[in-house]
Amino acid sequence: MTILTLFLYLHILILAHGGSTPEINEALNYVADTLLFAGAALILASALPGEDTQDPVNVILPRY
């Protein structure tokens, strides 16, 4: 995700480098917002319960 973000927003960062402070802040804001949103999505995905991975044979014919 980091590579994709830098690929998409690197030109904005390069163009803002020679500009004023508000332009640099806006460019950094784009990158930070994108990485923050991606991180939140990954944290949410890891917190969701996974599929039940029981062996189907043991569910039908339990071992005693």
Backbone as a ProteinNet text record, in pm:
[ID]
protein_1_A
[PRIMARY]
MTILTLFLYLHILILAHGGSTPEINEALNYVADTLLFAGAALILASALPGEDTQDPVNVILPRY
[TERTIARY]
82.8	0	87.1	198.5	288	343.7	381.8	437.4	331.4	209	101.1	70.8	70.4	45.2	154.1	278.4	387.2	383.5	346.9	336.7	228.7	116.7	5.7	27.3	90.7	100.4	240.5	336.8	472.7	483.5	410.8	417	360.1	260.3	206	311.1	381.9	486.5	600.1	637.5	746.8	707.9	586.9	542.3	525.1	486.1	466.6	597.9	704.1	832.4	882.6	862.2	906.7	805.7	689.6	583.6	583.6	469.9	455.4	422.5	420.4	392.9	253.9	148.2	17.2	14.4	87.8	90.3	160.8	268.3	340.3	252.3	184	93.8	-17.5	-72.1	-178.5	-126.9	-8.7	48.6	76.1	131.7	156.5	26.2	-76.8	-206.8	-266	-251.7	-299.9	-234.9	-104.5	-30.8	-69.3	-71.9	-103.1	-245.6	-341.2	-480.1	-494.7	-429	-439.2	-378.5	-261.6	-198.3	-278.5	-335.7	-417.3	-543.1	-608.6	-728.6	-694.4	-583.7	-543.2	-509.5	-441.9	-410.2	-534.5	-631.9	-757.1	-831.9	-831.1	-897.8	-829	-695.8	-623	-646.7	-652.5	-680.1	-821	-917.1	-1053.8	-1062.1	-994.2	-996.8	-933.9	-829.5	-767	-851.2	-937.5	-1020.8	-1147.6	-1186.3	-1306.5	-1282.8	-1386	-1367.8	-1345.8	-1259.6	-1229.7	-1329.4	-1308.7	-1394	-1359.8	-1459.5	-1437.3	-1364.8	-1248.6	-1166.4	-1163.8	-1278.5	-1285.6	-1277.7	-1225.2	-1218.3	-1359.8	-1411.1	-1549.6	-1573.3	-1472.6	-1489.1	-1513.8	-1445.6	-1465.6	-1598.9	-1652.8	-1783.4	-1893.2	-1882.4	-1983.8	-1966.7	-1845.8	-1817	-1716.7	-1765.2	-1670.9	-1592.7	-1468.6	-1384.3	-1402.8	-1415.2	-1433.2	-1311.4
-119.3	0	125.4	118	233	265.2	162.5	182.5	240.5	188.5	240.2	386.1	419.3	557.5	651.1	610.9	695.6	707.5	599.5	605.1	703.9	704.3	792.3	938.1	961.4	1096.4	1155.7	1083.4	1134.7	1261.9	1268.3	1389.4	1510.3	1490.2	1601.2	1649.9	1554.8	1593.2	1666.7	1621.5	1685.5	1827.3	1843.8	1976.7	2071.5	2017.8	2103.6	2139.8	2068.5	2094.3	2236.3	2286.1	2420.8	2528	2487.7	2584.4	2636.2	2688.2	2748.7	2641.7	2683.2	2591.5	2528.1	2604.4	2537.9	2428.7	2447	2344.2	2218.4	2236	2120.7	2048.7	2124.3	2064	1985.6	2038.4	1969	1839.6	1843.2	1722.9	1616.8	1656	1560	1508.1	1592.6	1550.9	1441	1451.6	1347	1213.2	1213.9	1090.3	1035.2	1119.3	1073.4	1020.5	1088.3	1042	906.7	887.9	761.5	647.8	670.1	566.3	538.3	641.3	623.4	542.9	573.8	500.1	354.2	330.2	192.7	116	181.1	115.8	82	172	145.8	29.7	22	-89.2	-221.7	-222.8	-345.9	-387.9	-291.6	-324	-380	-320.3	-371.1	-511.9	-536.5	-669	-773.8	-737	-834.3	-858.9	-765.4	-781.2	-861.6	-874.8	-949.9	-1098.6	-1170.7	-1314.4	-1385.8	-1485.8	-1562.7	-1675.8	-1750.7	-1865.4	-1976.8	-2058.5	-2172.7	-2279.8	-2318.3	-2410.4	-2549.7	-2597.9	-2732.2	-2833.3	-2948.2	-3057.5	-3111.4	-3115.5	-3160.3	-3303.9	-3388.4	-3526.4	-3530.9	-3449.3	-3447.2	-3385	-3300.5	-3240.3	-3343.8	-3421.4	-3523.3	-3644.8	-3693.1	-3810	-3771.2	-3721	-3677.2	-3795.5	-3768.5	-3872.4	-3868.9	-3987.4	-3998.8	-4059.8
0	0	0	69.1	74.1	-63	-136	-270.6	-363.1	-354.8	-438.7	-404.9	-277.4	-236.3	-287.2	-271	-320.1	-472.3	-539.8	-685.5	-729.2	-660.5	-699.7	-659.7	-544.8	-491.9	-496.6	-552.2	-555.4	-639.5	-750	-833	-759.8	-674.4	-595.9	-496.2	-433.8	-339.3	-408.5	-528.5	-601.9	-643.2	-694.3	-736.8	-618.3	-502.8	-385.6	-319	-347.8	-282	-308.8	-428.6	-460.6	-427.3	-376.2	-350.8	-209.1	-172.2	-39.9	64.8	187.4	298.3	289.5	255.4	243.3	135.7	26.5	-77.4	-28.3	46	100.9	203.8	286.8	384.6	317.5	208.8	137.7	75.4	17.8	-43.5	62.3	174.2	281.9	341	340.7	391	303.1	170.4	81.1	113.8	128.7	156.3	293.5	394.7	530.3	540	477.3	480.5	414.2	301	229.7	311.5	369.5	450	577.7	637.5	757.1	726	615.2	575.8	546.4	477.1	446.3	573.9	666.4	793.2	873.2	873.6	945.2	881.5	749.1	680.4	712.1	718.2	750.9	896	986.9	1127.3	1141.8	1073.1	1077.5	1020.2	909.9	848.8	939.4	1011.2	1100.8	1226.1	1262.3	1380.6	1353.3	1228.5	1195	1216.8	1258.1	1278.9	1145.2	1150	1029.7	1010.8	904.5	878.6	976	1005.7	1092.7	1011.6	1055.6	977.8	1038.8	1083.3	1137.4	1024.2	1058.1	962.5	941.6	816.2	794.1	839.3	836.3	879.9	1031.2	1106.2	1250.5	1290	1205.3	1235.2	1214.5	1107.6	1077.6	1170	1184.1	1267.1	1375.8	1488.2	1591.5	1649.2	1684.1	1744.7	1895.1	1954.7	2099.3	2162.8
[MASK]
++++++++++++++++++++++++++++++++++++++++++++++++++++++++++++++++

